[in-house]
Amino acid sequence: MGVVNVTPDSFSDGGINFDPDRAAETARRFLDEGAAIVDVGGESTRPGSEGVSVSEELRRVIPVLEALRGLPISIDTAKGEVAARALELGAELVNDVTALRCDPELAGVVAEHGAYLCLMHMQGEPRTMQDDPQYEDVVADVARFLDERLTFAVSQGIPEEAICLDPGIGFGKTVEHNFELLRRLDELTALGRPILVGISRKSSLGKIMGDPDATTGTTAASIGAAVLAYERGASIFRVHDVRAHVEALTAARAAVAG
Ligand code: HH2
């Protein structure tokens, strides 16, 4: 899954794809480079971010989705209205970082359109989530949460087969929490749904390189973590550097699967 943030302020590609033509060009390039799907988002969820209105989010993503009609697109949104417009324009998957906890309309929109859905774990909300994340047992807590949201989504008419789950790397988690989630990923694959991992360029990767104030990580560090996650059972990788990840994961697959 290639990431195209149509935002001025995303933590790693903020501003680069804010222009709709540029965003559509990046998305096409990602698909050429081997991405199975491109995740288009109009709202940054980086730590400290405030959120944008429905109208602003629509203004950002609609021209991009129009330009990409017919291509495999995911819409990164928590808003039912944005998801509905995106699905009408051919998007296939709704990537909701709030796991259907933000907009009560969203579940119905996904069910009605027969779309795929990603449910992600987040502790708190983007504005404050990195202030002091606390867990009894981060992996058990995330697994319990994802299982509960999966049951909720199915109760809203979304088939279980259409849902993937995501531990939400960096969303209300310390560096240790993030790496513990990767280390014990088998406890999440045990939930029986495909696991999506989004660690690409996240600050934890920069922090373990020795910079406590890092806001991003490098491509090489992202790939190292993705390959480990693949080996532990993840099957969808949300990444900013598609070609490099496709090459690395192809090699990892050859080694693991034979
Ligand atoms: N991470 C980000 C945004 N959306 N969706 C899923 N399912 N999983 C993730 O880990 C995830 C996500 C944050 O990364 P990015 O889109 O690069 O930055 P921003 O939120 O600042 O736009």
Residues whose N, C-alpha, C, O or C-beta is under 5 A from the ligand:
A	BS01	HH2	N5 D9 S10 F11 S12 E43 S44 T45 R46 N95 C118 M120 D166 G168 I169 G198
